């Protein structure tokens, strides 16, 4: 199976980014969801502005997975998947969707702009944008799930470089594989930071077997090392960040 979609940002409303305010509050550190009216109003304003300026775009392709001597490859040895966690995540998969999504450079510019004139609003806008890119990825995952179902497959959850021991530098190969710069304007720095910043790459497995629910573990979260909730002996409750 080979599927290629280059999404036209002009028609981005067809996918949309349905931002959940509760997710924004989590990213801002409001564990119980309580927030004063000023911040609540600012969040609403930032969500509206974000939707106006975001140039949502994505690309994905679906490849066979080849396995040999406990090694797993995308395609016919296009590249080897490094790390025990991603191999475990795809252990029952026969195919794999490789995806990249972005909110576009205007979002980065707006965060920087507010950082110069209103630090609080910059932080709030950044949290809204983080929730926004996750929402976009949810929408892309829904499209991929429909393609899988139409071909008799179940899908795994999406798994991104930086989760567990899946190395962050595999993003270079992912962007090259998807020709992401030409297709959606997505590139990467030498230190493995995606540009635009509010962007995500991920893999989703296709399996003939139904999903096996695995225990959610904060240690598998890409935010684990810098998580403020963990430092306080708590968790964010956001299973989207966990495989």
C-alpha positions in Angstrom: 0.0 0.0 0.0 1.3 3.4 -0.8 -0.7 6.5 0.0 0.5 10.1 -0.4 -1.4 13.2 0.7 -0.2 16.7 0.4 -2.8 18.8 2.1 -3.6 22.2 0.7 -3.6 24.7 3.5 -6.1 26.9 1.6 -8.7 24.2 2.5 -7.5 23.7 6.1 -11.1 24.2 7.4 -11.8 20.7 6.1 -9.6 19.3 8.8 -9.7 22.1 11.4 -8.1 22.3 14.8 -10.7 21.9 17.5 -8.7 23.1 20.5 -9.8 21.8 23.8 -9.5 24.6 26.4 -8.8 21.9 29.1 -5.7 20.9 27.2 -4.6 24.5 27.1 -5.1 24.7 30.8 -3.0 21.5 31.4 -0.1 23.0 29.4 -0.4 26.1 31.5 -0.2 24.1 34.7 -3.8 24.5 35.9 -4.2 21.0 37.4 -7.8 21.5 38.6 -8.9 23.6 35.6 -9.7 26.7 37.8 -8.6 29.9 36.1 -9.4 33.6 36.7 -11.5 35.5 34.3 -8.7 37.5 32.8 -6.7 34.4 31.8 -9.8 32.7 30.6 -10.6 35.6 28.4 -7.0 35.6 27.1 -7.2 31.9 26.3 -10.4 32.4 24.3 -8.8 35.4 22.4 -5.7 33.4 21.6 -7.6 30.4 20.3 -9.5 32.6 17.9 -6.3 34.4 16.8 -4.5 31.1 16.4 -7.2 29.6 14.1 -7.0 32.8 12.0 -3.3 32.7 11.4 -2.4 29.0 11.5 -1.5 27.6 8.1 -2.3 24.0 9.0 -0.6 21.5 6.7 0.4 17.9 6.7 1.8 15.1 4.7 2.0 11.3 5.2 2.8 8.2 3.4 2.1 4.5 4.2 4.9 2.0 3.9 5.3 -1.8 4.3 7.3 -2.7 7.4 10.1 -5.3 6.9 11.5 -7.3 9.8 14.7 -9.3 9.9 16.8 -10.7 12.8 14.8 -8.6 15.4 15.4 -5.5 13.3 12.5 -3.4 11.9 12.7 -1.3 8.8 10.4 1.2 7.1 9.8 -0.1 3.6 12.4 -2.3 2.0 15.2 -1.2 4.3 14.6 2.5 3.6 15.7 3.1 7.1 16.1 1.1 10.3 14.0 1.9 13.4 16.3 2.4 16.3 15.2 1.9 19.9 13.4 -1.0 21.7 10.2 1.1 22.4 9.3 1.8 18.7 10.0 -1.8 17.8 7.7 -2.9 20.6 5.1 -0.4 19.5 5.0 -1.8 16.0 5.5 -5.4 16.9 2.2 -6.5 15.5 2.2 -4.1 12.6 2.6 -5.0 8.9 2.6 -1.4 7.6 3.3 2.0 9.0 2.1 5.5 8.3 4.8 8.1 8.5 3.4 11.6 9.0 4.4 15.2 9.6 2.1 18.1 10.5 2.6 21.8 11.1 0.7 25.0 12.1 3.0 27.1 9.9 5.6 29.8 10.6 3.1 32.6 11.4 2.3 30.9 14.7 6.0 31.0 15.7 6.2 34.7 14.7 3.2 35.5 16.9 4.6 33.7 19.9 7.9 35.7 19.5 5.9 38.9 19.0 3.9 38.5 22.2 7.1 37.5 24.0 8.4 41.0 23.4 5.3 43.0 24.4 3.3 40.7 26.7 5.0 37.7 28.3 1.9 36.3 29.8 0.1 36.4 26.5 3.1 34.8 24.8 2.9 31.9 27.3 -0.9 31.5 26.8 -0.6 31.7 23.0 2.2 29.1 23.1 0.0 26.7 25.2 -2.9 27.2 22.7 -0.5 26.4 19.8 0.7 23.3 21.5 -2.9 22.1 22.0 -3.5 23.2 18.4 -0.8 21.0 16.8 -2.0 18.0 18.9 -5.5 18.6 17.6 -4.2 18.8 14.0 -2.4 15.5 14.6 -5.6 14.0 16.0 -7.4 15.0 12.7 -4.6 13.5 10.6 -4.7 10.3 12.6 -8.4 10.1 12.0 -7.8 10.2 8.3 -5.2 7.5 8.5 -7.5 5.4 10.7 -10.2 5.5 7.9 -7.7 4.5 5.3 -6.5 1.6 7.5 -10.1 0.5 8.2 -10.9 0.6 4.5 -8.1 -1.8 3.9 -8.8 -4.1 6.8 -6.4 -2.8 9.3 -6.4 -1.5 12.8 -4.0 1.2 13.8 -1.7 1.9 16.8 -1.6 5.2 18.5 0.9 7.6 17.0 4.5 7.5 18.2 6.9 10.4 17.8 10.7 10.7 17.8 11.7 11.5 21.4 9.2 9.2 23.0 10.9 6.5 25.1 14.2 5.6 23.5 13.1 6.4 20.0 15.9 8.8 19.0 14.9 12.4 18.2 17.3 12.6 15.3 15.2 10.1 13.2 13.3 13.2 12.2 15.9 14.0 9.6 15.1 10.7 7.9 11.3 11.2 8.3 11.5 14.7 6.7 13.6 13.4 3.9 11.3 10.5 3.3 8.3 12.7 3.1 10.1 15.5 1.2 8.5 17.6 4.0 10.2 20.9 3.1 8.9 20.9 -0.5 5.5 19.7 0.5 4.6 21.5 3.7 7.6 23.9 4.4 8.9 21.8 7.3 12.6 21.6 8.0 14.8 20.8 11.0 17.8 22.4 12.7 21.1 20.6 13.4 19.9 20.2 17.0 16.8 18.4 15.9 14.3 21.2 16.4 11.5 21.3 13.9 10.9 24.6 12.1 8.2 25.8 12.3 8.4 24.9 16.0 4.7 23.9 16.3 5.1 20.8 14.2 5.1 17.1 14.8 6.4 14.0 13.1 5.0 10.5 14.1 4.6 6.9 13.1 1.4 4.9 13.2 1.4 1.1 12.8 -1.2 -0.8 10.7 -2.1 -4.2 12.1 -4.6 -7.0 11.3 -5.0 -7.5 15.0 -7.1 -5.2 17.3 -5.2 -2.8 19.5 -3.7 -4.3 22.6 -4.0 -1.7 25.4 -0.7 -1.2 27.1 -0.2 0.4 30.5 0.2 4.1 30.2 3.5 5.1 31.7 4.7 8.7 32.2 8.3 7.5 31.5 7.2 7.0 27.9 6.1 10.6 27.6 8.2 12.9 25.5 7.8 15.6 28.2 8.9 13.3 31.1 12.3 14.8 31.8 11.0 18.3 32.0 7.5 17.7 33.4 6.5 20.1 36.2 3.7 17.7 37.3 6.1 14.8 37.8 8.4 17.1 39.9 5.4 17.8 42.1 4.6 14.1 42.4 1.6 14.3 40.1 0.8 13.8 36.4 -1.0 15.9 33.8 -3.6 13.2 33.0 -2.9 13.8 29.3 -2.5 10.4 27.7 -2.0 11.9 24.3 1.6 12.4 25.2 2.0 8.7 26.2 2.2 5.8 23.8 
